[in-house]
Amino acid sequence: MNETQLDRYLSSLPLSSIRYYDTIGSTNDEALAWASQGAPDLSLIIADEQTKGRGRMERTWFTPPSSALAMSLILRPTNIERAHPARTTGLLALSLAESLLKLGLVPQIKWPNDVLLTNRKVAGILVESTWTGSELDAIVLGMGVNVLNASVPPADQVSFLATSIETELGRIIERAQLLRDIVIRVLDWRPNLGTDSFLESWEGCLAFRGQQVQVERGCGNPVIGELDGLEQDGSLRLRDEHNKSVIVQFGEVHLRPVA
Ligand code: ATP
């Protein structure tokens, strides 16, 4: 991936500004800094390699050179996004899932922020924001996608098995083209973020639906139940052994199937 290729795939899209880096600490860090310096809506950062790629809670996201898609898109929040902040993680997850579906793959969203192929993690999403006092200034939609095999971390360094698009598809795809597909879908879904159609599409891609799952939270006992669907605010709904709804909110949670 280089600037010429990116330009070929992205130039017809209504992005405000694009910054490309051969290597960077973290695309989200750069995007947060750029947002606080006034980056306009739909500014995009892409890197070939991240040396300090981050997951949630400062966990490491592995992004070796020339093999992954690492991107962060800055949104200046609309009223819809202000009203549905948690749905923005779904916006990026669903946009990637639909792009993978178009390639003939069967993606699933491991709520809240991962995308799976054959039950292995192919991408992680990290949504962060900047605030002025209590006013939401910018939302950064960050994502790392394992495109080539070389982007998959060694098995002893992950808490959930990982895979790449190359492994699952049996061929290599152009990272810039995948990025274009994802951005097109983000732009299409964005005005519809508040609709039931968005929620249903997001829900339709959930991994482990109808299966027994366990959700570990930072504190307290794990919640166990059948994965039922999503609430309006993007929270996860399980059904416990008494067929009672149990709602799990966005946050420091880890979803796992019950073996
Ligand atoms: P979990 O997957 O355990 O539910 P999580 O979704 O909260 O956790 P994140 O914080 O989003 O995980 O992502 C960081 C974790 O993802 C790392 O701790 C590591 O286990 C794993 N990881 C890091 N880099 C990659 C990668 N390129 N592909 C797949 N998994 C990765």
py3Dmol code that shows the C-alpha trace and the ligand (Angstrom):
import py3Dmol

protein = """\
ATOM      1  CA  MET A   1       0.000   0.000   0.000  1.00  0.00           C
ATOM      2  CA  ASN A   2       1.307   3.451  -0.873  1.00  0.00           C
ATOM      3  CA  GLU A   3      -0.100   6.908  -1.466  1.00  0.00           C
ATOM      4  CA  THR A   4      -0.605   6.389  -5.201  1.00  0.00           C
ATOM      5  CA  GLN A   5      -2.654   3.245  -4.619  1.00  0.00           C
ATOM      6  CA  LEU A   6      -4.677   4.906  -1.882  1.00  0.00           C
ATOM      7  CA  ASP A   7      -5.355   7.848  -4.107  1.00  0.00           C
ATOM      8  CA  ARG A   8      -6.570   5.521  -6.869  1.00  0.00           C
ATOM      9  CA  TYR A   9      -9.089   3.850  -4.567  1.00  0.00           C
ATOM     10  CA  LEU A  10     -10.128   6.761  -2.374  1.00  0.00           C
ATOM     11  CA  SER A  11     -10.045   9.853  -4.575  1.00  0.00           C
ATOM     12  CA  SER A  12     -13.688   9.571  -5.665  1.00  0.00           C
ATOM     13  CA  LEU A  13     -14.970   9.354  -2.061  1.00  0.00           C
ATOM     14  CA  PRO A  14     -16.104  12.466  -0.171  1.00  0.00           C
ATOM     15  CA  LEU A  15     -13.291  12.296   2.415  1.00  0.00           C
ATOM     16  CA  SER A  16     -12.003  15.660   3.676  1.00  0.00           C
ATOM     17  CA  SER A  17      -8.380  14.839   4.117  1.00  0.00           C
ATOM     18  CA  ILE A  18      -6.163  11.730   4.130  1.00  0.00           C
ATOM     19  CA  ARG A  19      -2.888  11.208   5.984  1.00  0.00           C
ATOM     20  CA  TYR A  20      -0.837   8.140   5.110  1.00  0.00           C
ATOM     21  CA  TYR A  21       2.121   6.878   7.194  1.00  0.00           C
ATOM     22  CA  ASP A  22       4.547   4.058   6.392  1.00  0.00           C
ATOM     23  CA  THR A  23       4.896   3.631  10.121  1.00  0.00           C
ATOM     24  CA  ILE A  24       3.117   5.236  13.064  1.00  0.00           C
ATOM     25  CA  GLY A  25       2.641   4.639  16.796  1.00  0.00           C
ATOM     26  CA  SER A  26      -1.131   4.266  16.660  1.00  0.00           C
ATOM     27  CA  THR A  27      -3.570   5.587  14.049  1.00  0.00           C
ATOM     28  CA  ASN A  28      -6.084   6.342  16.834  1.00  0.00           C
ATOM     29  CA  ASP A  29      -3.518   8.396  18.797  1.00  0.00           C
ATOM     30  CA  GLU A  30      -2.715  10.385  15.669  1.00  0.00           C
ATOM     31  CA  ALA A  31      -6.407  10.837  14.878  1.00  0.00           C
ATOM     32  CA  LEU A  32      -7.204  12.027  18.420  1.00  0.00           C
ATOM     33  CA  ALA A  33      -4.370  14.575  18.196  1.00  0.00           C
ATOM     34  CA  TRP A  34      -5.478  15.689  14.731  1.00  0.00           C
ATOM     35  CA  ALA A  35      -9.097  15.976  15.902  1.00  0.00           C
ATOM     36  CA  SER A  36      -8.066  18.252  18.758  1.00  0.00           C
ATOM     37  CA  GLN A  37      -6.197  20.428  16.234  1.00  0.00           C
ATOM     38  CA  GLY A  38      -9.384  20.858  14.191  1.00  0.00           C
ATOM     39  CA  ALA A  39      -9.409  17.991  11.669  1.00  0.00           C
ATOM     40  CA  PRO A  40     -12.620  18.244   9.639  1.00  0.00           C
ATOM     41  CA  ASP A  41     -15.352  15.614   9.541  1.00  0.00           C
ATOM     42  CA  LEU A  42     -14.290  12.540   7.510  1.00  0.00           C
ATOM     43  CA  SER A  43     -10.543  12.940   7.914  1.00  0.00           C
ATOM     44  CA  LEU A  44      -8.779   9.607   7.527  1.00  0.00           C
ATOM     45  CA  ILE A  45      -5.500   8.233   8.830  1.00  0.00           C
ATOM     46  CA  ILE A  46      -3.973   5.077   7.386  1.00  0.00           C
ATOM     47  CA  ALA A  47      -0.726   3.367   8.319  1.00  0.00           C
ATOM     48  CA  ASP A  48       1.180   0.482   6.844  1.00  0.00           C
ATOM     49  CA  GLU A  49       2.586  -0.427  10.254  1.00  0.00           C
ATOM     50  CA  GLN A  50       1.688   0.470  13.856  1.00  0.00           C
ATOM     51  CA  THR A  51       4.398   0.227  16.480  1.00  0.00           C
ATOM     52  CA  LYS A  52       2.010   0.983  19.369  1.00  0.00           C
ATOM     53  CA  GLY A  53      -1.305  -0.273  18.013  1.00  0.00           C
ATOM     54  CA  ARG A  54      -3.875  -0.355  20.808  1.00  0.00           C
ATOM     55  CA  GLY A  55      -6.900  -2.429  21.646  1.00  0.00           C
ATOM     56  CA  ARG A  56      -9.196  -1.603  24.538  1.00  0.00           C
ATOM     57  CA  MET A  57      -7.696  -0.865  27.963  1.00  0.00           C
ATOM     58  CA  GLU A  58      -4.270  -0.245  26.366  1.00  0.00           C
ATOM     59  CA  ARG A  59      -3.990  -3.850  25.210  1.00  0.00           C
ATOM     60  CA  THR A  60      -1.621  -4.282  22.290  1.00  0.00           C
ATOM     61  CA  TRP A  61      -2.942  -4.539  18.742  1.00  0.00           C
ATOM     62  CA  PHE A  62      -0.369  -6.275  16.521  1.00  0.00           C
ATOM     63  CA  THR A  63       0.174  -4.467  13.165  1.00  0.00           C
ATOM     64  CA  PRO A  64       3.394  -5.557  11.445  1.00  0.00           C
ATOM     65  CA  PRO A  65       4.365  -3.833   8.168  1.00  0.00           C
ATOM     66  CA  SER A  66       2.856  -4.531   4.749  1.00  0.00           C
ATOM     67  CA  SER A  67       0.197  -6.949   5.921  1.00  0.00           C
ATOM     68  CA  ALA A  68      -2.681  -5.268   7.769  1.00  0.00           C
ATOM     69  CA  LEU A  69      -5.165  -2.496   7.312  1.00  0.00           C
ATOM     70  CA  ALA A  70      -4.802   0.043  10.114  1.00  0.00           C
ATOM     71  CA  MET A  71      -7.096   3.034   9.864  1.00  0.00           C
ATOM     72  CA  SER A  72      -8.838   5.709  11.906  1.00  0.00           C
ATOM     73  CA  LEU A  73     -11.670   7.854  10.616  1.00  0.00           C
ATOM     74  CA  ILE A  74     -12.561  11.109  12.361  1.00  0.00           C
ATOM     75  CA  LEU A  75     -16.253  12.035  12.602  1.00  0.00           C
ATOM     76  CA  ARG A  76     -17.561  15.362  13.786  1.00  0.00           C
ATOM     77  CA  PRO A  77     -20.668  13.983  15.453  1.00  0.00           C
ATOM     78  CA  THR A  78     -24.079  14.570  13.978  1.00  0.00           C
ATOM     79  CA  ASN A  79     -27.152  14.703  16.228  1.00  0.00           C
ATOM     80  CA  ILE A  80     -27.833  11.054  15.351  1.00  0.00           C
ATOM     81  CA  GLU A  81     -24.361  10.030  16.523  1.00  0.00           C
ATOM     82  CA  ARG A  82     -24.726  12.093  19.682  1.00  0.00           C
ATOM     83  CA  ALA A  83     -28.000  10.282  20.366  1.00  0.00           C
ATOM     84  CA  HIS A  84     -26.563   6.802  19.634  1.00  0.00           C
ATOM     85  CA  PRO A  85     -22.869   6.872  20.622  1.00  0.00           C
ATOM     86  CA  ALA A  86     -22.547   3.103  21.118  1.00  0.00           C
ATOM     87  CA  ARG A  87     -23.907   2.436  17.650  1.00  0.00           C
ATOM     88  CA  THR A  88     -20.746   3.920  16.095  1.00  0.00           C
ATOM     89  CA  THR A  89     -18.786   0.756  16.997  1.00  0.00           C
ATOM     90  CA  GLY A  90     -21.526  -1.195  15.204  1.00  0.00           C
ATOM     91  CA  LEU A  91     -21.242   1.193  12.245  1.00  0.00           C
ATOM     92  CA  LEU A  92     -17.627   0.214  11.607  1.00  0.00           C
ATOM     93  CA  ALA A  93     -18.117  -3.460  12.489  1.00  0.00           C
ATOM     94  CA  LEU A  94     -21.087  -3.773  10.143  1.00  0.00           C
ATOM     95  CA  SER A  95     -19.286  -1.891   7.349  1.00  0.00           C
ATOM     96  CA  LEU A  96     -16.361  -4.303   7.557  1.00  0.00           C
ATOM     97  CA  ALA A  97     -18.670  -7.323   7.848  1.00  0.00           C
ATOM     98  CA  GLU A  98     -20.560  -6.313   4.698  1.00  0.00           C
ATOM     99  CA  SER A  99     -17.278  -5.751   2.833  1.00  0.00           C
ATOM    100  CA  LEU A 100     -16.108  -9.245   3.817  1.00  0.00           C
ATOM    101  CA  LEU A 101     -19.466 -10.725   2.839  1.00  0.00           C
ATOM    102  CA  LYS A 102     -19.009  -9.226  -0.623  1.00  0.00           C
ATOM    103  CA  LEU A 103     -15.748 -11.200  -0.902  1.00  0.00           C
ATOM    104  CA  GLY A 104     -17.693 -14.420  -0.291  1.00  0.00           C
ATOM    105  CA  LEU A 105     -16.662 -14.755   3.363  1.00  0.00           C
ATOM    106  CA  VAL A 106     -18.987 -15.290   6.334  1.00  0.00           C
ATOM    107  CA  PRO A 107     -18.108 -12.604   8.883  1.00  0.00           C
ATOM    108  CA  GLN A 108     -19.584 -12.416  12.369  1.00  0.00           C
ATOM    109  CA  ILE A 109     -19.412  -9.594  14.875  1.00  0.00           C
ATOM    110  CA  LYS A 110     -18.227 -10.629  18.313  1.00  0.00           C
ATOM    111  CA  TRP A 111     -19.983  -7.957  20.331  1.00  0.00           C
ATOM    112  CA  PRO A 112     -18.937  -5.344  21.032  1.00  0.00           C
ATOM    113  CA  ASN A 113     -15.817  -4.673  18.982  1.00  0.00           C
ATOM    114  CA  ASP A 114     -14.357  -7.632  17.089  1.00  0.00           C
ATOM    115  CA  VAL A 115     -15.063  -9.212  13.727  1.00  0.00           C
ATOM    116  CA  LEU A 116     -14.598 -12.953  13.279  1.00  0.00           C
ATOM    117  CA  LEU A 117     -14.120 -15.337  10.363  1.00  0.00           C
ATOM    118  CA  THR A 118     -14.568 -19.047  11.157  1.00  0.00           C
ATOM    119  CA  ASN A 119     -14.727 -18.075  14.845  1.00  0.00           C
ATOM    120  CA  ARG A 120     -11.319 -16.409  14.792  1.00  0.00           C
ATOM    121  CA  LYS A 121     -10.606 -12.730  15.193  1.00  0.00           C
ATOM    122  CA  VAL A 122      -9.833 -11.021  11.888  1.00  0.00           C
ATOM    123  CA  ALA A 123     -10.335  -7.430  13.053  1.00  0.00           C
ATOM    124  CA  GLY A 124     -10.624  -5.291  16.144  1.00  0.00           C
ATOM    125  CA  ILE A 125     -12.382  -1.958  16.466  1.00  0.00           C
ATOM    126  CA  LEU A 126     -11.555   0.839  18.865  1.00  0.00           C
ATOM    127  CA  VAL A 127     -13.881   3.846  19.022  1.00  0.00           C
ATOM    128  CA  GLU A 128     -12.646   6.818  21.048  1.00  0.00           C
ATOM    129  CA  SER A 129     -13.743  10.430  21.400  1.00  0.00           C
ATOM    130  CA  THR A 130     -12.560  13.906  22.254  1.00  0.00           C
ATOM    131  CA  TRP A 131     -14.582  16.239  24.468  1.00  0.00           C
ATOM    132  CA  THR A 132     -14.653  19.920  25.352  1.00  0.00           C
ATOM    133  CA  GLY A 133     -16.148  19.866  28.829  1.00  0.00           C
ATOM    134  CA  SER A 134     -19.336  17.875  28.454  1.00  0.00           C
ATOM    135  CA  GLU A 135     -19.544  18.535  24.687  1.00  0.00           C
ATOM    136  CA  LEU A 136     -18.617  15.667  22.364  1.00  0.00           C
ATOM    137  CA  ASP A 137     -16.177  17.119  19.807  1.00  0.00           C
ATOM    138  CA  ALA A 138     -15.024  14.220  17.695  1.00  0.00           C
ATOM    139  CA  ILE A 139     -15.444  10.478  17.362  1.00  0.00           C
ATOM    140  CA  VAL A 140     -12.523   8.402  16.128  1.00  0.00           C
ATOM    141  CA  LEU A 141     -13.472   5.115  14.470  1.00  0.00           C
ATOM    142  CA  GLY A 142     -10.329   2.986  14.568  1.00  0.00           C
ATOM    143  CA  MET A 143      -9.831  -0.476  13.180  1.00  0.00           C
ATOM    144  CA  GLY A 144      -7.114  -3.035  12.523  1.00  0.00           C
ATOM    145  CA  VAL A 145      -7.827  -5.785   9.994  1.00  0.00           C
ATOM    146  CA  ASN A 146      -5.594  -8.803   9.421  1.00  0.00           C
ATOM    147  CA  VAL A 147      -5.399  -8.883   5.636  1.00  0.00           C
ATOM    148  CA  LEU A 148      -2.317 -11.045   4.985  1.00  0.00           C
ATOM    149  CA  ASN A 149      -1.205 -14.032   7.045  1.00  0.00           C
ATOM    150  CA  ALA A 150       1.799 -12.043   8.266  1.00  0.00           C
ATOM    151  CA  SER A 151      -0.504  -9.785  10.303  1.00  0.00           C
ATOM    152  CA  VAL A 152      -1.756 -12.624  12.521  1.00  0.00           C
ATOM    153  CA  PRO A 153      -0.076 -12.597  15.949  1.00  0.00           C
ATOM    154  CA  PRO A 154       1.476 -15.784  17.313  1.00  0.00           C
ATOM    155  CA  ALA A 155      -1.143 -17.920  19.092  1.00  0.00           C
ATOM    156  CA  ASP A 156       0.538 -17.481  22.492  1.00  0.00           C
ATOM    157  CA  GLN A 157       0.048 -13.688  22.270  1.00  0.00           C
ATOM    158  CA  VAL A 158      -3.715 -13.600  21.846  1.00  0.00           C
ATOM    159  CA  SER A 159      -6.605 -14.240  24.185  1.00  0.00           C
ATOM    160  CA  PHE A 160      -8.855 -15.323  21.297  1.00  0.00           C
ATOM    161  CA  LEU A 161      -7.722 -17.240  18.197  1.00  0.00           C
ATOM    162  CA  ALA A 162      -6.843 -14.974  15.257  1.00  0.00           C
ATOM    163  CA  THR A 163      -6.945 -15.325  11.482  1.00  0.00           C
ATOM    164  CA  SER A 164      -6.492 -13.262   8.314  1.00  0.00           C
ATOM    165  CA  ILE A 165      -8.494 -12.628   5.173  1.00  0.00           C
ATOM    166  CA  GLU A 166      -5.734 -14.330   3.162  1.00  0.00           C
ATOM    167  CA  THR A 167      -6.056 -17.509   5.247  1.00  0.00           C
ATOM    168  CA  GLU A 168      -9.838 -17.618   4.986  1.00  0.00           C
ATOM    169  CA  LEU A 169     -10.127 -16.601   1.347  1.00  0.00           C
ATOM    170  CA  GLY A 170      -7.099 -18.466   0.028  1.00  0.00           C
ATOM    171  CA  ARG A 171      -5.888 -15.412  -1.847  1.00  0.00           C
ATOM    172  CA  ILE A 172      -4.529 -11.937  -1.312  1.00  0.00           C
ATOM    173  CA  ILE A 173      -6.718  -8.863  -1.624  1.00  0.00           C
ATOM    174  CA  GLU A 174      -5.715  -5.237  -2.083  1.00  0.00           C
ATOM    175  CA  ARG A 175      -5.784  -3.415   1.260  1.00  0.00           C
ATOM    176  CA  ALA A 176      -6.674  -0.087  -0.338  1.00  0.00           C
ATOM    177  CA  GLN A 177      -9.640  -1.641  -2.124  1.00  0.00           C
ATOM    178  CA  LEU A 178     -10.920  -3.153   1.126  1.00  0.00           C
ATOM    179  CA  LEU A 179     -10.552   0.239   2.763  1.00  0.00           C
ATOM    180  CA  ARG A 180     -12.582   1.838  -0.038  1.00  0.00           C
ATOM    181  CA  ASP A 181     -15.358  -0.748   0.410  1.00  0.00           C
ATOM    182  CA  ILE A 182     -15.470  -0.156   4.157  1.00  0.00           C
ATOM    183  CA  VAL A 183     -15.549   3.645   3.872  1.00  0.00           C
ATOM    184  CA  ILE A 184     -18.337   3.493   1.262  1.00  0.00           C
ATOM    185  CA  ARG A 185     -20.452   1.469   3.682  1.00  0.00           C
ATOM    186  CA  VAL A 186     -19.701   3.762   6.609  1.00  0.00           C
ATOM    187  CA  LEU A 187     -20.868   6.694   4.495  1.00  0.00           C
ATOM    188  CA  ASP A 188     -24.012   4.816   3.425  1.00  0.00           C
ATOM    189  CA  TRP A 189     -25.000   3.665   6.913  1.00  0.00           C
ATOM    190  CA  ARG A 190     -24.030   6.844   8.736  1.00  0.00           C
ATOM    191  CA  PRO A 191     -27.247   8.831   8.120  1.00  0.00           C
ATOM    192  CA  ASN A 192     -29.250   5.701   9.011  1.00  0.00           C
ATOM    193  CA  LEU A 193     -27.473   4.965  12.274  1.00  0.00           C
ATOM    194  CA  GLY A 194     -30.620   5.660  14.290  1.00  0.00           C
ATOM    195  CA  THR A 195     -32.895   3.377  12.258  1.00  0.00           C
ATOM    196  CA  ASP A 196     -34.262  -0.075  13.098  1.00  0.00           C
ATOM    197  CA  SER A 197     -32.858  -1.253   9.786  1.00  0.00           C
ATOM    198  CA  PHE A 198     -29.326  -0.445  10.986  1.00  0.00           C
ATOM    199  CA  LEU A 199     -29.916  -2.216  14.301  1.00  0.00           C
ATOM    200  CA  GLU A 200     -31.367  -5.288  12.562  1.00  0.00           C
ATOM    201  CA  SER A 201     -28.445  -5.493  10.119  1.00  0.00           C
ATOM    202  CA  TRP A 202     -25.934  -5.196  12.972  1.00  0.00           C
ATOM    203  CA  GLU A 203     -27.850  -7.784  14.989  1.00  0.00           C
ATOM    204  CA  GLY A 204     -28.023 -10.087  11.949  1.00  0.00           C
ATOM    205  CA  CYS A 205     -24.208 -10.274  11.904  1.00  0.00           C
ATOM    206  CA  LEU A 206     -23.744 -11.117  15.593  1.00  0.00           C
ATOM    207  CA  ALA A 207     -21.621 -14.141  16.418  1.00  0.00           C
ATOM    208  CA  PHE A 208     -23.048 -16.855  18.723  1.00  0.00           C
ATOM    209  CA  ARG A 209     -26.683 -15.733  18.325  1.00  0.00           C
ATOM    210  CA  GLY A 210     -28.996 -18.321  19.879  1.00  0.00           C
ATOM    211  CA  GLN A 211     -26.008 -19.960  21.588  1.00  0.00           C
ATOM    212  CA  GLN A 212     -24.976 -20.065  25.235  1.00  0.00           C
ATOM    213  CA  VAL A 213     -22.363 -17.444  25.923  1.00  0.00           C
ATOM    214  CA  GLN A 214     -20.471 -16.108  28.861  1.00  0.00           C
ATOM    215  CA  VAL A 215     -19.692 -12.430  29.302  1.00  0.00           C
ATOM    216  CA  GLU A 216     -16.832 -11.603  31.622  1.00  0.00           C
ATOM    217  CA  ARG A 217     -16.930  -8.154  33.117  1.00  0.00           C
ATOM    218  CA  GLY A 218     -14.238  -6.191  34.901  1.00  0.00           C
ATOM    219  CA  CYS A 219     -15.806  -6.977  38.256  1.00  0.00           C
ATOM    220  CA  GLY A 220     -18.352  -9.436  39.538  1.00  0.00           C
ATOM    221  CA  ASN A 221     -19.356 -12.832  38.265  1.00  0.00           C
ATOM    222  CA  PRO A 222     -19.605 -13.540  34.548  1.00  0.00           C
ATOM    223  CA  VAL A 223     -23.066 -13.372  33.022  1.00  0.00           C
ATOM    224  CA  ILE A 224     -24.181 -16.575  31.321  1.00  0.00           C
ATOM    225  CA  GLY A 225     -27.117 -16.948  28.970  1.00  0.00           C
ATOM    226  CA  GLU A 226     -28.341 -17.431  25.441  1.00  0.00           C
ATOM    227  CA  LEU A 227     -27.311 -14.593  23.143  1.00  0.00           C
ATOM    228  CA  ASP A 228     -30.608 -13.049  22.086  1.00  0.00           C
ATOM    229  CA  GLY A 229     -29.854  -9.744  20.338  1.00  0.00           C
ATOM    230  CA  LEU A 230     -29.272  -6.023  20.757  1.00  0.00           C
ATOM    231  CA  GLU A 231     -31.112  -3.333  22.676  1.00  0.00           C
ATOM    232  CA  GLN A 232     -31.844   0.065  21.094  1.00  0.00           C
ATOM    233  CA  ASP A 233     -28.718   1.567  22.670  1.00  0.00           C
ATOM    234  CA  GLY A 234     -26.484  -1.213  21.310  1.00  0.00           C
ATOM    235  CA  SER A 235     -26.304  -3.136  24.601  1.00  0.00           C
ATOM    236  CA  LEU A 236     -26.281  -6.929  24.352  1.00  0.00           C
ATOM    237  CA  ARG A 237     -29.340  -8.917  25.457  1.00  0.00           C
ATOM    238  CA  LEU A 238     -28.991 -12.436  26.829  1.00  0.00           C
ATOM    239  CA  ARG A 239     -31.686 -14.806  28.129  1.00  0.00           C
ATOM    240  CA  ASP A 240     -30.851 -16.487  31.376  1.00  0.00           C
ATOM    241  CA  GLU A 241     -31.903 -19.991  32.465  1.00  0.00           C
ATOM    242  CA  HIS A 242     -35.289 -18.611  33.600  1.00  0.00           C
ATOM    243  CA  ASN A 243     -35.872 -17.014  30.153  1.00  0.00           C
ATOM    244  CA  LYS A 244     -35.391 -13.603  31.717  1.00  0.00           C
ATOM    245  CA  SER A 245     -33.619 -10.840  29.749  1.00  0.00           C
ATOM    246  CA  VAL A 246     -30.205  -9.851  31.020  1.00  0.00           C
ATOM    247  CA  ILE A 247     -28.718  -6.703  29.509  1.00  0.00           C
ATOM    248  CA  VAL A 248     -24.964  -6.250  29.184  1.00  0.00           C
ATOM    249  CA  GLN A 249     -23.831  -2.693  28.514  1.00  0.00           C
ATOM    250  CA  PHE A 250     -20.889  -1.538  26.449  1.00  0.00           C
ATOM    251  CA  GLY A 251     -17.703  -1.503  28.449  1.00  0.00           C
ATOM    252  CA  GLU A 252     -14.859  -3.680  29.559  1.00  0.00           C
ATOM    253  CA  VAL A 253     -16.486  -7.000  28.681  1.00  0.00           C
ATOM    254  CA  HIS A 254     -15.264 -10.200  27.018  1.00  0.00           C
ATOM    255  CA  LEU A 255     -17.727 -12.401  25.185  1.00  0.00           C
ATOM    256  CA  ARG A 256     -17.027 -16.104  24.821  1.00  0.00           C
ATOM    257  CA  PRO A 257     -19.108 -19.073  23.664  1.00  0.00           C
ATOM    258  CA  VAL A 258     -19.821 -21.608  26.400  1.00  0.00           C
ATOM    259  CA  ALA A 259     -18.192 -24.857  25.335  1.00  0.00           C
TER     260      ALA A 259
END
"""
ligand_1 = """\
31
ATP
P -11.270 -10.285 23.711
O -10.932 -10.579 22.291
O -10.501 -11.078 24.712
O -12.747 -10.314 23.948
P -11.037 -7.518 23.329
O -11.974 -7.662 22.191
O -11.409 -6.540 24.364
O -10.759 -8.872 24.051
P -9.166 -5.822 22.261
O -8.719 -5.040 23.432
O -10.154 -5.228 21.353
O -9.614 -7.215 22.749
O -7.922 -6.232 21.370
C -6.669 -6.522 21.937
C -6.439 -8.015 22.020
O -6.584 -8.612 20.722
C -5.004 -8.336 22.420
O -4.911 -8.425 23.814
C -4.695 -9.653 21.726
O -5.186 -10.726 22.494
C -5.555 -9.575 20.486
N -4.841 -9.115 19.262
C -3.843 -8.199 19.149
N -3.489 -7.989 17.881
C -4.283 -8.809 17.140
C -4.410 -9.062 15.745
N -3.687 -8.432 14.847
N -5.347 -9.976 15.380
C -6.119 -10.633 16.271
N -6.045 -10.450 17.599
C -5.134 -9.539 18.031
"""
view = py3Dmol.view(width=600, height=400)
view.addModel(protein, "pdb")
view.setStyle({"model": 0}, {"cartoon": {"style": "trace"}})
view.addModel(ligand_1, "xyz")
view.setStyle({"model": 1}, {"stick": {}})
view.zoomTo()
view.show()
